[in-house]
Amino acid sequence: MIAAIKPAGTNTRGLLAYLYGPGRHDEHLDPHIVTGFATLGMPDPGRNPDATLTQLAHHLDEPVHLRNSEFGKKITDHVWHCPVRAAPEDRHLSDAEWADIAQRIVEAAGIAPPGDDLGCRWIAVRHADDHIHILATTVREDGRRPKLHGSGIRVGDACRQIETDYGLRQLKKGDRTAGKRPTQAEMHKAQRIGWEQTSADWLQDRIRAAIPHASNAEELLAYLEADGIAIKPRRAPSGDLLGYAAGRPGDLNKDGKQIFHPGGTIAPDLTLPKLRARLETTAPEEHPTARRQRPTTPWHQATDALDTLHRGMTDDTHAQAHITALGELIEATAQKAPDHSRAELRAAAQTFARAQRSQIRAEHQAAHTLHRAARDIAHTATGPDGSAFTALLAALVWATIIAARWHEAKHHAHQAKAARQALHHLHTAADHALVPVIDTLAARQPSDQASRTLAHDVRAAVPDHADRILTDPAWPALATVLADAEASGHKPHQLLKEAAAQRELTSARQPARVLITRIQHTSRNPAPNLRAEAARRTTTMRLSATALSAGVAEPARSAVPAEQKHRPRL
């Protein structure tokens, strides 16, 4: 059950005309009052042919007129309007049940506190089976204004209890981080013009798509303007950016002027201060060795960044920052993905947007590596090869699972649900992308003897999941990956242990597929023994160069191998 409190209005008679009228699409049937502040003597134009809307409006406005005449300062924002709608699958509610629901909502809101005979005047009008409209005038009988601060939260809590008491669909408790719902007028306008989305929703998608392309707020607004979006910046006399509003091309008011939406009304996390906090982070100092070993492509960099995401989930502010950056990375990946995966990734990015924000403040500096990975992918001119792309998708799947679990642990019901929905789209994209990779690998699987040896490695490295891995249809492909890695100097047993440690396999639907992407990503690096040899050679060459530049003769090398020097004499 949803109760949506509308902005304060000024015209009681005008709202009544809508409630008792035919509706914009003739959807209003049998409008009538189901309850109100005082049912006796209440003029109801829906039930009494002699009653008029003007009489009913005057009846509701009487305390307002009295206060205006006594205080001299006219109150204009006195109309409180709250539609209350049941879910489509809910049972039919009677007038008596709707009357009880309305009473509980006005009590929770503070319009008519329980046991208070001097509350505001209000009525509940029903003109459809599935909803009512509560109208109140916000001047009490004693001339004071009601205390409505926080009424939305209280009404939401009342709706959750009503759902339980009446056996209706249970909605999740709100946390004041949801985006603004489009109004009926906005939805009807989009339908009339032929737009699939309202302007605010359309702008939200465009702004989120632009975030990975910018490193500061000015760049973001410039990128949006270049994309054809109307931008209205708000600046201080010094020229500093203080805020912004965005407009959809073709979204005009009745005077033919562009309609602009402030960033905060498009989505709660798209205000200028919050965008700045996300965009304007600085890179942490990096060890020179780490810089040399960094992967060569943005796709590999992003996968490596996701591999360490779980380390940042212990602190809440860091965890929220990593989840926000994860949404940017999904968005950037969707933009650069091959055609066959783009639709699912776009759906994942749009769905995950709800999981990117919560009441917990994000320390965005902690997620700089993920932010950078998203920007690098957004700016890359080339797409990924098959193995790099599948490894990144597998990492995105696991990172989204971590995000969903964190939200569930924090009782963020809406965010956890959004993360799970995004996970479904990511799974679909990952499965689809991995099919040609597995087919190619399986076509050149190792010999039976080599496969038996590799199966022994699997049982030794991951005994708890060995049976599931070896019976997975992707096992022949995994055997090929392990054989290729062994030919490059890696030890299959060690690679399997490392890959299993990066992600628990209990929740994996197809563990062999998970290991394929992990091992392909890890084994592209030099084998540990080759790395050590390369480091030894580099050190030797550096020492030699230093000695020569200092004019010191290099020590003579013995012709006898070191192992022979230390071998005991027979």
BAGUKE-621316 format. One record per residue (C-alpha): residue number from 1; x, y, z. Coordinates in Angstrom, 3 decimals, padded with zeros to 6 digits, m for minus. Last residue first. Layout:
REM BAGUKE-621316
R   num          u          v          w
R   NUM          X          Y          Z
...
This chain:
REM BAGUKE-621316
R   num          u          v          w
R   570    082.642   m037.899   m003.693
R   569    082.944   m034.208   m003.126
R   568    079.884   m032.411   m001.825
R   567    078.044   m030.143   m004.324
R   566    078.483   m026.530   m003.217
R   565    080.655   m025.406   m006.079
R   564    078.746   m027.637   m008.535
R   563    075.464   m025.872   m007.754
R   562    077.131   m022.541   m008.344
R   561    078.208   m023.485   m011.842
R   560    081.985   m023.484   m012.423
R   559    083.148   m020.934   m014.956
R   558    083.408   m018.424   m012.150
R   557    082.334   m014.961   m012.965
R   556    084.923   m012.251   m012.534
R   555    083.717   m009.408   m010.401
R   554    082.799   m006.359   m012.489
R   553    085.577   m003.817   m012.646
R   552    084.822   m000.554   m010.900
R   551    084.779    002.587   m013.020
R   550    081.763    004.021   m011.198
R   549    079.602    003.853   m014.346
R   548    080.691    000.234   m014.816
R   547    079.744   m000.720   m011.268
R   546    076.338    000.923   m011.504
R   545    075.606   m000.795   m014.828
R   544    076.565   m004.156   m013.399
R   543    074.415   m003.624   m010.323
R   542    071.408   m002.729   m012.515
R   541    071.982   m005.752   m014.759
R   540    072.130   m008.076   m011.762
R   539    068.989   m006.580   m010.237
R   538    067.060   m006.927   m013.499
R   537    068.210   m010.528   m013.877
R   536    067.070   m011.389   m010.368
R   535    063.683   m009.733   m010.929
R   534    063.171   m011.671   m014.163
R   533    064.091   m014.928   m012.403
R   532    061.672   m014.188   m009.591
R   531    058.908   m013.404   m012.070
R   530    059.604   m016.609   m013.954
R   529    059.293   m018.594   m010.714
R   528    055.983   m016.888   m009.904
R   527    054.496   m017.547   m013.353
R   526    054.159   m014.431   m015.455
R   525    050.704   m012.833   m015.477
R   524    048.058   m014.168   m017.901
R   523    047.547   m016.981   m015.381
R   522    045.477   m014.828   m013.025
R   521    042.792   m013.718   m015.496
R   520    042.475   m017.109   m017.141
R   519    042.377   m018.695   m013.678
R   518    039.506   m016.490   m012.490
R   517    037.478   m016.816   m015.690
R   516    037.825   m020.587   m015.786
R   515    037.282   m020.979   m012.030
R   514    033.821   m019.396   m012.191
R   513    032.894   m021.589   m015.143
R   512    033.985   m024.708   m013.262
R   511    031.877   m023.644   m010.269
R   510    028.570   m023.561   m012.172
R   509    025.847   m022.187   m009.888
R   508    028.389   m020.613   m007.569
R   507    026.984   m020.083   m004.065
R   506    029.266   m022.693   m002.472
R   505    032.248   m021.606   m004.566
R   504    033.696   m018.973   m002.260
R   503    035.476   m016.322   m004.272
R   502    039.112   m015.278   m004.375
R   501    040.127   m018.345   m002.335
R   500    038.900   m020.721   m005.044
R   499    041.041   m018.941   m007.635
R   498    044.130   m019.068   m005.404
R   497    043.685   m022.773   m004.628
R   496    043.104   m023.611   m008.291
R   495    046.164   m021.632   m009.378
R   494    048.307   m023.444   m006.798
R   493    047.236   m026.913   m007.970
R   492    047.615   m025.927   m011.616
R   491    051.266   m024.878   m011.096
R   490    052.210   m022.111   m013.494
R   489    055.089   m022.289   m015.974
R   488    053.327   m021.249   m019.172
R   487    052.623   m024.888   m020.106
R   486    050.916   m025.257   m016.736
R   485    048.665   m022.313   m017.547
R   484    047.679   m023.840   m020.870
R   483    046.916   m027.166   m019.160
R   482    044.820   m025.408   m016.513
R   481    042.841   m023.519   m019.160
R   480    042.314   m026.731   m021.146
R   479    041.095   m028.555   m018.023
R   478    038.674   m025.681   m017.386
R   477    037.244   m026.148   m020.898
R   476    036.798   m029.889   m020.312
R   475    035.126   m029.066   m016.930
R   474    032.506   m026.744   m018.461
R   473    029.757   m029.377   m018.310
R   472    030.262   m029.397   m014.495
R   471    030.798   m032.950   m013.254
R   470    034.446   m032.311   m012.342
R   469    033.639   m029.008   m010.615
R   468    030.704   m030.363   m008.602
R   467    032.735   m033.390   m007.469
R   466    035.737   m031.239   m006.538
R   465    033.811   m028.751   m004.406
R   464    034.935   m029.703   m000.890
R   463    038.263   m031.084   m002.132
R   462    039.431   m027.774   m003.630
R   461    043.210   m028.088   m004.169
R   460    043.719   m031.866   m003.864
R   459    040.581   m032.873   m005.746
R   458    041.286   m030.294   m008.467
R   457    044.909   m031.418   m008.805
R   456    043.732   m035.025   m009.237
R   455    041.399   m033.809   m011.985
R   454    044.460   m032.233   m013.636
R   453    046.209   m035.593   m013.674
R   452    043.115   m037.281   m015.082
R   451    042.854   m034.568   m017.758
R   450    046.503   m035.101   m018.731
R   449    045.908   m038.851   m019.167
R   448    042.703   m038.250   m021.145
R   447    044.461   m035.807   m023.440
R   446    043.973   m032.077   m023.133
R   445    040.858   m030.192   m024.306
R   444    041.133   m028.479   m027.687
R   443    037.461   m028.056   m028.600
R   442    036.610   m027.441   m024.951
R   441    038.517   m024.152   m025.013
R   440    036.720   m022.813   m028.082
R   439    033.305   m023.881   m026.786
R   438    034.029   m022.383   m023.375
R   437    034.939   m018.999   m024.882
R   436    031.916   m019.072   m027.200
R   435    029.554   m019.684   m024.220
R   434    031.186   m017.260   m021.768
R   433    029.537   m014.106   m023.108
R   432    026.022   m015.513   m022.767
R   431    026.583   m016.738   m019.227
R   430    028.097   m013.416   m018.192
R   429    025.248   m011.373   m019.695
R   428    022.595   m013.539   m018.025
R   427    024.389   m013.461   m014.687
R   426    024.716   m009.681   m014.936
R   425    020.978   m009.296   m015.585
R   424    020.086   m011.438   m012.559
R   423    022.639   m009.598   m010.428
R   422    020.943   m006.294   m011.226
R   421    017.734   m007.674   m009.691
R   420    019.660   m008.841   m006.634
R   419    021.277   m005.415   m006.257
R   418    017.890   m003.701   m006.526
R   417    016.421   m005.979   m003.836
R   416    019.357   m005.285   m001.537
R   415    018.926   m001.542   m002.053
R   414    015.215   m001.649   m001.272
R   413    015.688   m003.772    001.861
R   412    018.628   m001.931    003.393
R   411    018.675   m004.120    006.508
R   410    022.422   m003.488    007.053
R   409    023.204   m007.201    006.585
R   408    020.990   m007.219    003.498
R   407    022.851   m004.218    002.077
R   406    026.172   m005.989    002.648
R   405    024.889   m009.200    001.072
R   404    023.682   m007.336   m002.016
R   403    027.031   m005.560   m002.399
R   402    028.975   m008.831   m002.071
R   401    026.729   m010.451   m004.689
R   400    027.301   m007.418   m006.913
R   399    031.079   m007.844   m006.562
R   398    030.766   m011.520   m007.532
R   397    028.786   m010.748   m010.668
R   396    031.086   m007.862   m011.580
R   395    034.116   m010.168   m011.243
R   394    032.475   m012.713   m013.556
R   393    031.731   m009.932   m016.031
R   392    035.357   m008.755   m015.881
R   391    036.704   m012.265   m016.498
R   390    034.258   m012.720   m019.392
R   389    035.452   m009.466   m020.971
R   388    039.158   m010.245   m020.581
R   387    038.644   m013.754   m022.036
R   386    036.690   m012.543   m025.073
R   385    038.848   m009.588   m026.040
R   384    037.765   m006.194   m024.769
R   383    036.651   m003.233   m026.876
R   382    038.949   m000.535   m028.139
R   381    038.811    003.247   m027.748
R   380    039.086    003.306   m023.977
R   379    037.654    006.415   m022.308
R   378    034.711    004.777   m020.528
R   377    036.931    001.844   m019.539
R   376    039.515    004.160   m017.975
R   375    036.784    006.146   m016.239
R   374    035.287    003.027   m014.637
R   373    038.727    001.813   m013.511
R   372    039.464    005.228   m012.016
R   371    036.285    005.132   m009.931
R   370    037.180    001.584   m008.818
R   369    040.665    002.658   m007.728
R   368    039.295    005.778   m006.005
R   367    036.997    003.740   m003.762
R   366    038.374    004.947   m000.409
R   365    038.222    008.575   m001.585
R   364    034.465    008.174   m001.905
R   363    033.835    008.044    001.844
R   362    030.116    007.343    001.429
R   361    027.597    008.565    003.989
R   360    025.204    005.839    005.075
R   359    021.548    006.706    004.429
R   358    021.653    004.640    001.251
R   357    022.656    005.112   m002.369
R   356    024.133    002.892   m005.064
R   355    021.561    000.107   m004.705
R   354    018.904    002.165   m006.499
R   353    021.291    002.686   m009.440
R   352    021.702   m001.103   m009.674
R   351    018.556   m001.377   m011.796
R   350    019.775    001.055   m014.452
R   349    023.230   m000.522   m014.571
R   348    021.863   m004.081   m014.777
R   347    019.434   m003.113   m017.568
R   346    022.320   m001.550   m019.501
R   345    024.346   m004.716   m018.897
R   344    021.550   m006.905   m020.243
R   343    021.162   m004.737   m023.357
R   342    024.920   m004.507   m024.027
R   341    025.775   m008.194   m023.956
R   340    025.336   m009.205   m027.619
R   339    026.506   m005.802   m028.863
R   338    029.949   m006.088   m027.321
R   337    030.424   m003.999   m024.155
R   336    031.759   m000.437   m024.171
R   335    028.710    001.379   m022.812
R   334    027.660   m001.501   m020.544
R   333    031.139   m001.635   m019.021
R   332    030.950    002.070   m018.157
R   331    027.571    001.599   m016.446
R   330    028.747   m001.468   m014.504
R   329    031.825    000.505   m013.427
R   328    029.725    003.460   m012.283
R   327    027.505    001.134   m010.235
R   326    030.609   m000.374   m008.635
R   325    031.728    003.139   m007.693
R   324    028.584    003.579   m005.586
R   323    029.093    000.132   m004.036
R   322    032.712    000.973   m003.222
R   321    031.693    004.241   m001.560
R   320    029.010    002.513    000.522
R   319    031.588   m000.033    001.700
R   318    034.071    002.706    002.602
R   317    031.496    004.500    004.761
R   316    030.497    001.192    006.356
R   315    034.029    000.008    007.155
R   314    034.528   m003.728    006.596
R   313    033.550   m003.627    002.915
R   312    036.842   m002.292    001.556
R   311    038.639   m005.636    001.604
R   310    035.785   m007.223   m000.359
R   309    036.546   m004.953   m003.314
R   308    040.033   m006.400   m003.852
R   307    039.149   m008.587   m006.838
R   306    037.066   m005.722   m008.215
R   305    040.197   m003.619   m008.791
R   304    041.910   m006.563   m010.511
R   303    038.930   m006.949   m012.846
R   302    038.921   m003.216   m013.593
R   301    042.642   m003.213   m014.405
R   300    042.189   m006.209   m016.689
R   299    039.482   m004.402   m018.641
R   298    041.474   m001.158   m018.664
R   297    044.293   m002.958   m020.503
R   296    047.978   m003.485   m019.686
R   295    047.665   m004.913   m016.228
R   294    049.615   m003.110   m013.463
R   293    052.910   m004.832   m012.649
R   292    055.043   m001.760   m013.282
R   291    052.777    000.451   m011.171
R   290    052.779   m002.058   m008.327
R   289    056.579   m001.975   m008.297
R   288    056.591    001.830   m008.187
R   287    054.347    001.847   m005.086
R   286    051.262    003.957   m005.626
R   285    050.250    007.132   m003.834
R   284    046.495    007.392   m003.599
R   283    044.709    008.968   m006.563
R   282    042.596    012.005   m005.807
R   281    038.800    012.135   m005.665
R   280    036.812    014.801   m007.503
R   279    034.131    012.729   m009.152
R   278    032.240    011.117   m006.318
R   277    032.362    014.023   m003.857
R   276    031.610    016.452   m006.675
R   275    028.525    014.484   m007.667
R   274    027.298    014.568   m004.080
R   273    027.807    018.331   m003.793
R   272    026.120    018.968   m007.198
R   271    023.013    016.924   m006.438
R   270    022.753    013.635   m008.320
R   269    022.475    011.327   m005.300
R   268    018.851    012.205   m004.480
R   267    017.703    011.699   m008.089
R   266    016.179    014.033   m010.699
R   265    014.859    016.277   m007.912
R   264    018.368    016.769   m006.514
R   263    019.780    017.669   m009.933
R   262    017.310    020.510   m010.437
R   261    014.872    019.853   m013.335
R   260    014.567    022.379   m016.155
R   259    011.613    022.928   m018.482
R   258    012.528    024.734   m021.703
R   257    010.151    027.502   m022.761
R   256    007.230    027.123   m025.172
R   255    004.815    029.117   m023.030
R   254    002.872    025.990   m022.067
R   253    006.096    024.409   m020.785
R   252    008.663    022.641   m022.949
R   251    010.322    019.227   m022.860
R   250    011.645    019.071   m026.431
R   249    015.263    018.490   m025.392
R   248    015.340    017.283   m021.794
R   247    016.414    019.868   m019.262
R   246    019.054    019.861   m016.544
R   245    019.491    021.992   m013.435
R   244    022.737    022.972   m011.757
R   243    024.318    024.058   m008.511
R   242    026.897    026.347   m006.936
R   241    029.550    026.509   m009.666
R   240    032.141    029.181   m008.955
R   239    031.947    032.181   m011.279
R   238    033.021    034.686   m008.644
R   237    029.498    036.128   m008.569
R   236    028.347    032.614   m007.570
R   235    027.040    030.253   m010.227
R   234    023.881    028.279   m010.950
R   233    024.240    026.170   m014.070
R   232    021.320    025.600   m016.484
R   231    022.109    022.648   m018.724
R   230    020.072    021.609   m021.768
R   229    021.047    018.108   m022.859
R   228    022.398    017.731   m026.399
R   227    025.236    015.288   m025.647
R   226    027.723    018.168   m025.780
R   225    025.731    019.795   m022.986
R   224    026.007    016.599   m020.921
R   223    029.773    016.432   m021.455
R   222    030.159    020.081   m020.452
R   221    028.110    019.456   m017.304
R   220    030.317    016.484   m016.384
R   219    033.537    018.329   m017.133
R   218    032.480    021.156   m014.803
R   217    031.628    018.640   m012.075
R   216    035.000    016.895   m012.083
R   215    036.725    013.822   m013.528
R   214    034.151    013.125   m016.221
R   213    033.431    010.200   m018.573
R   212    032.321    007.746   m015.849
R   211    029.574    010.206   m014.805
R   210    028.021    010.596   m018.267
R   209    025.884    007.438   m018.198
R   208    024.560    008.421   m014.776
R   207    023.583    011.830   m016.157
R   206    021.852    010.322   m019.185
R   205    019.885    007.771   m017.125
R   204    018.745    010.442   m014.668
R   203    017.724    012.744   m017.517
R   202    015.397    010.111   m018.974
R   201    013.884    009.402   m015.549
R   200    013.274    013.118   m014.957
R   199    011.840    013.626   m018.448
R   198    009.348    010.784   m018.151
R   197    010.294    007.642   m020.001
R   196    009.016    005.809   m023.102
R   195    008.296    009.101   m024.846
R   194    005.395    009.274   m027.299
R   193    004.460    012.914   m026.751
R   192    001.122    012.026   m025.143
R   191    002.587    009.195   m023.100
R   190    005.354    011.422   m021.784
R   189    002.792    014.097   m020.921
R   188    000.546    011.550   m019.183
R   187    003.469    010.346   m017.063
R   186    004.478    013.879   m016.108
R   185    000.878    014.845   m015.251
R   184    000.413    011.711   m013.162
R   183    003.501    012.674   m011.198
R   182    006.788    010.829   m011.485
R   181    008.017    009.307   m008.207
R   180    010.977    011.107   m006.671
R   179    013.968    008.852   m006.206
R   178    014.320    006.662   m003.169
R   177    016.732    007.603   m000.380
R   176    014.147    008.412    002.297
R   175    014.562    005.023    004.018
R   174    011.312    003.339    003.006
R   173    010.019    000.172    004.653
R   172    009.506   m002.702    002.266
R   171    006.089   m003.476    000.873
R   170    003.958   m006.327    002.172
R   169    001.020   m007.146   m000.106
R   168   m002.177   m007.048    001.913
R   167   m003.295   m009.228    004.820
R   166   m005.356   m006.460    006.419
R   165   m003.372   m006.155    009.671
R   164    000.005   m006.684    008.020
R   163   m000.619   m004.223    005.198
R   162   m002.000   m001.704    007.701
R   161    001.224   m002.008    009.724
R   160    003.349   m001.218    006.665
R   159    000.988    001.655    005.803
R   158    001.386    003.152    009.295
R   157    005.171    003.093    008.917
R   156    004.858    004.942    005.615
R   155    002.549    007.502    007.230
R   154    005.115    008.105    009.966
R   153    007.937    008.510    007.453
R   152    005.922    010.932    005.316
R   151    004.769    012.906    008.357
R   150    008.334    013.835    009.273
R   149    007.329    017.439    009.982
R   148    003.529    017.686    009.907
R   147    002.889    019.528    013.164
R   146   m000.585    020.973    012.586
R   145   m001.146    024.740    012.232
R   144   m003.015    026.488    015.061
R   143   m006.466    028.054    014.766
R   142   m008.123    025.989    017.510
R   141   m010.074    023.991    014.917
R   140   m006.782    023.136    013.236
R   139   m005.527    024.754    010.045
R   138   m004.095    022.375    007.495
R   137   m007.075    021.707    005.261
R   136   m007.334    018.000    004.532
R   135   m007.921    015.834    001.465
R   134   m007.430    012.056    001.540
R   133   m007.747    010.361   m001.836
R   132   m008.773    006.700   m002.050
R   131   m007.468    003.715   m003.972
R   130   m008.067    000.312   m005.574
R   129   m011.787    000.227   m006.368
R   128   m012.002    003.729   m007.801
R   127   m013.651    007.064   m006.872
R   126   m013.161    007.031   m003.124
R   125   m012.929    010.316   m001.240
R   124   m011.420    010.566    002.249
R   123   m012.272    013.765    004.137
R   122   m010.403    016.183    006.379
R   121   m010.801    018.992    008.900
R   120   m007.760    019.529    011.067
R   119   m007.501    018.531    014.730
R   118   m009.378    020.030    017.642
R   117   m010.945    016.836    018.992
R   116   m007.543    015.273    019.696
R   115   m007.887    011.676    020.962
R   114   m005.793    010.305    018.096
R   113   m003.952    013.038    016.165
R   112   m005.963    014.452    013.240
R   111   m003.609    015.858    010.594
R   110   m000.578    014.544    012.473
R   109    000.455    012.158    009.699
R   108   m000.091    009.043    011.805
R   107   m003.638    010.103    012.761
R   106   m004.442    011.043    009.178
R   105   m003.203    007.608    008.070
R   104   m005.091    005.594    010.671
R   103   m008.369    007.328    009.825
R   102   m007.858    006.719    006.101
R   101   m007.261    003.006    006.663
R   100   m010.401    002.731    008.813
R    99   m012.484    004.419    006.113
R    98   m010.922    002.182    003.442
R    97   m012.070   m000.833    005.444
R    96   m015.602    000.559    005.798
R    95   m015.751    001.365    002.071
R    94   m014.829   m002.256    001.319
R    93   m011.407   m003.437    000.149
R    92   m011.020   m005.676   m002.889
R    91   m008.075   m008.035   m002.498
R    90   m004.512   m006.999   m003.222
R    89   m002.835   m008.082   m006.477
R    88   m002.826   m004.590   m007.988
R    87   m001.290   m003.099   m004.814
R    86   m003.483   m000.739   m002.791
R    85   m003.337    003.033   m003.295
R    84   m003.553    005.945   m000.856
R    83   m003.661    009.437   m002.406
R    82   m002.569    012.159    000.045
R    81   m003.528    015.814   m000.357
R    80   m003.013    018.598    002.171
R    79   m004.482    021.984    001.118
R    78   m003.359    024.923    003.294
R    77   m000.582    026.552    001.294
R    76   m002.351    029.923    000.994
R    75   m002.639    031.289    004.516
R    74   m003.583    034.983    004.567
R    73   m001.983    037.260    007.121
R    72   m004.776    039.246    008.800
R    71   m004.640    037.168    011.955
R    70   m008.362    037.051    012.750
R    69   m009.817    036.984    009.218
R    68   m007.219    034.517    007.938
R    67   m007.724    032.271    010.972
R    66   m011.487    032.151    010.397
R    65   m011.096    031.510    006.682
R    64   m008.752    028.591    007.362
R    63   m011.013    027.147    010.086
R    62   m013.934    027.211    007.547
R    61   m011.998    025.673    004.651
R    60   m013.478    022.176    004.937
R    59   m017.114    023.343    005.031
R    58   m016.416    025.974    002.359
R    57   m014.998    023.257    000.072
R    56   m018.030    021.049    000.691
R    55   m020.448    023.871   m000.090
R    54   m018.519    024.787   m003.255
R    53   m018.505    021.148   m004.371
R    52   m022.292    021.118   m004.177
R    51   m024.810    019.164   m002.125
R    50   m028.381    018.856   m003.445
R    49   m027.696    015.582   m005.270
R    48   m026.474    014.019   m002.004
R    47   m024.306    010.928   m002.466
R    46   m021.429    012.087   m004.599
R    45   m021.876    015.760   m003.745
R    44   m021.240    014.865   m000.074
R    43   m022.154    017.682    002.337
R    42   m021.019    016.565    005.826
R    41   m023.820    017.076    008.354
R    40   m022.728    014.073    010.386
R    39   m019.571    012.499    008.988
R    38   m017.232    014.562    011.092
R    37   m013.451    014.436    010.387
R    36   m014.041    012.309    007.333
R    35   m015.137    008.942    006.013
R    34   m016.030    007.063    002.819
R    33   m016.856    010.211    000.813
R    32   m018.102    009.553   m002.716
R    31   m016.921    009.300   m006.325
R    30   m018.900    006.633   m008.297
R    29   m016.364    005.977   m011.068
R    28   m013.268    008.028   m011.888
R    27   m011.375    006.523   m014.856
R    26   m012.791    008.858   m017.511
R    25   m009.254    009.342   m018.858
R    24   m008.335    012.617   m017.191
R    23   m010.743    011.971   m014.343
R    22   m014.548    012.082   m014.479
R    21   m014.852    014.727   m011.750
R    20   m015.429    014.248   m008.046
R    19   m011.736    014.100   m007.154
R    18   m010.772    016.708   m009.760
R    17   m013.440    019.205   m008.688
R    16   m012.485    018.557   m005.076
R    15   m008.923    019.591   m005.883
R    14   m010.147    022.855   m007.390
R    13   m012.450    023.653   m004.472
R    12   m009.614    023.227   m001.978
R    11   m007.294    025.553   m003.889
R    10   m003.853    026.357   m002.460
R     9   m001.911    023.118   m002.485
R     8    000.843    021.619   m000.338
R     7    003.073    019.170   m002.164
R     6    001.610    015.648   m002.406
R     5    001.757    012.920    000.227
R     4    002.006    009.544   m001.507
R     3    000.477    006.679    000.482
R     2    001.430    003.337   m001.064
R     1    000.000    000.000    000.000
